[in-house]
Amino acid sequence: MTNLTVVYYSSTGQTWQIASAIEEGARAAGAQTRLRKVRELAPPETIAAKPGWQAHLDATREVPEATLADLEWADGFVFGTPTRFGLPSAQLKQFIDTTGPLWAQGKLQDKAAAAFTGAGNEHGGQESTLLALHNVFYHWGSIIVPVGYTDKLLYAAGGNPYGVSFTDGRGKPLPEEILAAARYQGGRVAHFAAALAAARA
């Protein structure tokens, strides 16, 4: 059985929806999964100033927080974050900054890795955020699994070859095309995670 961990940060829920769809796709491909959020770092007054932020925190209160054990357990992992000025969110980066012990022991290398993101507008930094996360995977020695243009459904989702990305719908639900691409990404990473796990064995 292939193990895949999806680690995400989401403030108002859209990144969480993508993370959930990725997990769904990985499970459909036969993987055992862990969906994990990272710890919220924003102060209460900041959260209170944005409608929906506290509501999403309450709605996902039961989602476990990511630990290093979740990465060690995994044969592959997918990281997701909203873009913050073309970079990953501070919340996700803070978790990544704790992974040094696993990296030093070689427990992140030779595992499948991928990323996803979203932004407030079409050219709001999606690609640079994904590439920034890929830089982490280079350091870990992970094997990056991009979606590329490996399925026609990816074109309907915007055609981002680096990983699934979306534009904030300003209160509208995420399009099914984006969720379909996320399920595809989950299945694709699970497939390569299985192959890499067999090679390590």
Steps between C-alpha positions, in 0.01 A plus 500: 500500500635842399493775764432858394483804728330824395615800705326832452428844640163664430349813648147502360467152351584493131848352543344245736254404225787437259687301766192286558461436126866401474451256785191362326698442179783330687258267677332416170845400373538259792705710741460520875485870587541754775349847458675745732473874558780713640465715808333840472741780593286808434383696807130491590441862401630433148278195465198692628551772238435264206155344462516125469843450656376406847214303348745288303721444804196380691384276214839326475573480872511119480763488223826389669803729491797380298792338679838376386370147553248560219785569257714211621202265456433617146635365171399831347362836603310792351525848653240770446476867592347825389760723343627785716679755280607216269624282787355230725308614806694556822297224664611234250857632493522480878414130485750441220767669712457227764589217260877527544530185715327286236704657223825435690408133534414466130137421579356741244715404205390278211133562577244644260421868559261752350332830580183701439395858564249776441498878483261791499540569130613317188856631502535524877811287541378143461796379296764667716341351813511150351859546390592623850358178644689301239821659631429332834461164326835544323669543837324197642602282204136425426380412151274777370190373320356785291162468332650637180256465212444130558119508473257715305301584812794711620441749219146561625646573845731771366790292369756566774772236444666553840199388704131568542421865565183703527378858511282610791139498387404786738238295677413271208564125529816363343431379145468124454782522244741605775384226736530242221857612436573472873366144510716423197807648672438287808478185292809588298714564809372179659600304189857628508522470877420130462768456233761677712406300809550179303838622377612586854395154616 
